[in-house]
Amino acid sequence: MAAATRAGTAQRDVAQLEADIAALKADVERLTADLAATSEHGFGAAKRAAAQGAEQLKVQGEAALDSLKTNAKDIEAQVIANVHEKPITSLAIAAGVGFFFALLTRR
């Protein structure tokens, strides 16, 4: 009789272990699905943030380029005005700069 009681207890223990294993498998599958969903959401958020950052950098770069173009046009206008006001001085400066570059490239 003791053997029958032990066998019955062992069968209940095996059945309980199988149920626990099945529950653990279900939990692991659910956690895997949750993790996959979370990583996709995180990737999407990171991608959106990167796109917004790139757009912001593009706008800032275009603004800086426009500013540089405006400054270059102002400098060009000043140089042209100086050449018209003092042509001999401008010619001498251009010759000096040309001579300086010739010395630099000769070496």
Backbone bond lengths (Angstrom), bond angles and torsions (degrees), N, CA, C in turn:
res aa  C-N    CA-C-N  psi(-1)  N-CA   C-N-CA  omega(-1)  CA-C   N-CA-C  phi
1 M - - - 1.409 - - 1.527 111.64 -
2 A 1.299 115.87 -38.19 1.452 120.23 177.51 1.517 110.01 -63.10
3 A 1.340 116.87 -36.28 1.462 120.74 178.97 1.518 110.42 -66.26
4 A 1.319 117.74 -39.23 1.464 121.70 179.18 1.516 110.20 -66.70
5 T 1.315 117.86 -37.59 1.461 122.03 179.49 1.523 110.20 -67.38
6 R 1.343 115.15 -41.46 1.469 119.20 177.55 1.514 110.95 -65.34
7 A 1.326 118.27 -39.53 1.463 121.89 179.66 1.521 110.22 -65.16
8 G 1.321 116.94 -41.59 1.468 120.98 178.40 1.516 111.24 -64.81
9 T 1.318 116.10 -41.00 1.464 120.93 178.27 1.525 110.24 -65.48
10 A 1.331 116.54 -40.98 1.461 120.73 179.39 1.523 110.70 -63.83
11 Q 1.340 116.53 -40.56 1.465 119.51 179.23 1.532 110.52 -65.51
12 R 1.328 117.10 -39.39 1.468 120.18 177.90 1.529 110.26 -66.23
13 D 1.330 116.20 -38.68 1.461 120.00 178.17 1.524 110.81 -64.45
14 V 1.336 116.98 -42.87 1.467 121.28 178.50 1.524 109.78 -63.51
15 A 1.330 116.17 -44.65 1.464 119.98 179.35 1.527 110.59 -62.48
16 Q 1.329 117.04 -39.78 1.470 120.97 179.01 1.528 110.46 -66.53
17 L 1.341 117.00 -41.04 1.466 120.79 178.01 1.525 111.03 -63.73
18 E 1.336 116.94 -41.41 1.463 120.01 178.41 1.525 110.73 -63.43
19 A 1.322 116.31 -40.20 1.468 120.13 177.62 1.529 110.60 -65.27
20 D 1.328 116.53 -41.34 1.464 120.39 178.12 1.525 111.24 -63.71
21 I 1.338 116.61 -41.38 1.467 120.98 178.77 1.519 110.36 -63.76
22 A 1.328 117.20 -42.68 1.464 120.76 178.25 1.528 110.59 -62.69
23 A 1.333 116.63 -40.88 1.466 120.57 178.31 1.526 110.78 -65.16
24 L 1.329 116.96 -40.69 1.466 120.71 177.78 1.520 111.55 -63.93
25 K 1.342 116.75 -40.89 1.463 120.10 177.52 1.521 110.47 -60.86
26 A 1.326 116.25 -43.72 1.465 120.31 178.95 1.528 110.61 -63.09
27 D 1.323 116.80 -41.22 1.467 120.73 178.53 1.528 111.34 -63.88
28 V 1.328 116.63 -42.42 1.464 120.80 179.31 1.525 110.33 -63.98
29 E 1.319 117.81 -42.55 1.465 120.92 178.54 1.526 110.85 -63.13
30 R 1.337 116.61 -42.17 1.459 120.54 179.12 1.528 110.55 -64.99
31 L 1.323 117.20 -43.66 1.462 120.91 178.40 1.523 111.71 -64.03
32 T 1.330 116.61 -38.31 1.459 120.60 177.58 1.523 110.34 -63.20
33 A 1.315 116.89 -43.70 1.465 120.83 178.47 1.527 110.90 -64.58
34 D 1.331 116.78 -42.01 1.467 120.71 178.14 1.522 111.17 -63.20
35 L 1.317 116.77 -42.07 1.456 121.15 179.33 1.520 110.92 -64.36
36 A 1.319 117.18 -42.20 1.463 120.64 178.53 1.525 110.62 -62.74
37 A 1.320 117.13 -43.18 1.466 120.72 179.32 1.526 110.93 -64.64
38 T 1.320 116.19 -40.82 1.461 120.19 179.71 1.525 111.20 -66.06
39 S 1.311 117.48 -41.98 1.465 119.73 -179.77 1.519 110.85 -67.25
40 E 1.330 117.94 -37.28 1.463 120.05 177.19 1.523 110.17 -65.65
41 H 1.327 116.93 -40.76 1.458 120.50 178.59 1.526 109.99 -64.15
42 G 1.327 116.89 -44.13 1.460 121.14 179.14 1.515 111.63 -63.73
43 F 1.325 117.03 -40.12 1.462 120.68 178.29 1.516 110.22 -64.71
44 G 1.323 116.24 -42.31 1.466 119.91 179.25 1.519 111.45 -63.22
45 A 1.321 116.66 -41.31 1.466 120.48 179.06 1.526 110.66 -66.01
46 A 1.319 116.78 -41.84 1.466 120.29 178.29 1.521 110.71 -64.54
47 K 1.316 116.73 -39.17 1.463 120.80 179.40 1.528 110.35 -64.90
48 R 1.336 116.42 -42.94 1.466 119.88 178.68 1.530 110.71 -64.30
49 A 1.325 117.14 -41.90 1.462 120.83 179.64 1.525 110.85 -63.89
50 A 1.322 116.69 -40.34 1.466 120.30 178.27 1.522 110.73 -65.57
51 A 1.321 117.17 -40.36 1.463 120.46 179.11 1.524 110.63 -64.97
52 Q 1.326 117.08 -41.09 1.462 120.10 178.43 1.526 110.65 -65.83
53 G 1.325 116.83 -40.93 1.465 120.59 177.66 1.515 111.78 -63.60
54 A 1.322 116.88 -40.89 1.461 120.77 178.81 1.525 110.49 -65.24
55 E 1.315 117.04 -40.23 1.468 120.71 178.67 1.525 110.46 -64.56
56 Q 1.319 116.21 -41.00 1.460 120.30 178.91 1.531 110.63 -64.77
57 L 1.327 117.22 -42.48 1.466 120.51 177.41 1.521 111.30 -63.96
58 K 1.321 116.78 -36.86 1.463 120.74 178.42 1.521 110.31 -63.21
59 V 1.323 116.43 -45.26 1.467 120.63 179.42 1.524 110.34 -63.20
60 Q 1.333 117.44 -43.53 1.460 120.70 178.99 1.525 111.18 -64.59
61 G 1.330 116.83 -39.60 1.460 120.74 178.23 1.517 112.02 -64.40
62 E 1.335 116.39 -41.81 1.461 119.68 178.29 1.524 110.98 -64.83
63 A 1.331 117.15 -38.85 1.464 120.55 178.25 1.530 110.51 -65.15
64 A 1.325 116.85 -41.62 1.466 120.63 178.50 1.523 110.67 -65.04
65 L 1.330 116.94 -39.93 1.460 120.82 179.00 1.523 110.78 -64.71
66 D 1.324 117.15 -42.46 1.464 120.51 177.38 1.524 110.88 -61.87
67 S 1.329 116.47 -40.58 1.458 120.72 178.32 1.531 111.01 -63.54
68 L 1.336 116.54 -42.75 1.470 120.05 178.13 1.521 111.69 -64.05
69 K 1.332 116.72 -40.05 1.464 120.00 178.26 1.523 110.86 -62.50
70 T 1.326 116.12 -42.74 1.462 120.41 179.23 1.523 110.30 -63.40
71 N 1.320 117.26 -44.42 1.469 120.80 178.41 1.520 111.20 -63.06
72 A 1.325 117.38 -40.81 1.465 120.60 179.59 1.523 110.76 -64.39
73 K 1.335 116.76 -40.09 1.471 119.73 178.42 1.524 110.82 -65.98
74 D 1.334 117.63 -38.10 1.462 121.12 177.60 1.527 110.92 -64.25
75 I 1.328 116.47 -44.05 1.469 120.58 178.88 1.521 110.17 -64.10
76 E 1.326 116.67 -41.90 1.467 120.45 178.33 1.526 110.44 -60.84
77 A 1.316 117.20 -42.66 1.468 120.54 179.00 1.526 110.64 -63.86
78 Q 1.334 117.97 -39.13 1.462 121.06 178.29 1.525 111.11 -65.66
79 V 1.328 116.66 -41.58 1.468 120.56 179.43 1.525 109.95 -63.94
80 I 1.316 117.08 -44.55 1.470 120.59 179.50 1.526 110.14 -62.30
81 A 1.331 117.15 -41.66 1.468 120.41 178.79 1.526 110.34 -63.81
82 N 1.335 117.87 -41.50 1.466 120.60 178.70 1.518 111.66 -65.90
83 V 1.323 117.55 -37.47 1.467 120.65 178.93 1.524 109.73 -65.89
84 H 1.325 117.55 -39.95 1.467 120.23 178.56 1.525 111.54 -68.98
85 E 1.322 118.04 -35.66 1.460 121.38 -179.30 1.530 111.87 -75.75
86 K 1.332 117.36 -40.29 1.472 121.81 -175.07 1.525 109.36 -133.84
87 P 1.333 117.81 77.75 1.470 118.89 -176.11 1.532 113.37 -67.92
88 I 1.321 118.74 -37.46 1.468 121.31 -178.08 1.532 109.88 -67.33
89 T 1.313 116.94 -44.98 1.461 120.92 178.89 1.528 110.37 -62.20
90 S 1.321 116.42 -41.49 1.464 120.72 179.19 1.518 111.24 -63.49
91 L 1.335 116.58 -39.40 1.463 120.81 178.65 1.528 110.41 -65.62
92 A 1.321 117.12 -40.96 1.464 120.82 179.48 1.538 110.42 -65.76
93 I 1.314 116.68 -40.84 1.472 119.88 178.69 1.526 110.15 -64.61
94 A 1.333 117.14 -43.16 1.464 120.75 179.57 1.524 110.57 -62.64
95 A 1.342 117.32 -40.38 1.462 120.45 178.62 1.528 110.39 -65.00
96 G 1.324 117.13 -41.80 1.465 120.66 179.07 1.525 111.88 -63.82
97 V 1.310 117.02 -42.47 1.466 120.54 178.71 1.526 110.06 -65.33
98 G 1.336 116.85 -41.11 1.465 120.41 178.21 1.522 111.49 -62.77
99 F 1.344 116.47 -41.94 1.458 120.64 178.14 1.531 110.49 -63.13
100 F 1.334 117.09 -41.55 1.465 121.68 179.14 1.531 110.85 -61.52
101 F 1.334 117.47 -45.89 1.470 120.33 178.54 1.523 111.51 -65.68
102 A 1.319 116.89 -34.15 1.464 119.74 177.16 1.528 110.19 -64.09
103 L 1.320 116.88 -40.88 1.466 119.94 177.75 1.532 111.27 -64.57
104 L 1.312 116.53 -39.86 1.464 119.88 -179.62 1.524 112.19 -66.61
105 T 1.303 117.39 -40.41 1.467 119.97 -176.70 1.518 112.19 -80.33
106 R 1.308 118.43 -19.46 1.460 121.06 -179.57 1.519 111.78 -70.11
107 R 1.287 118.34 -29.03 1.464 121.67 -176.77 1.450 110.78 -81.13
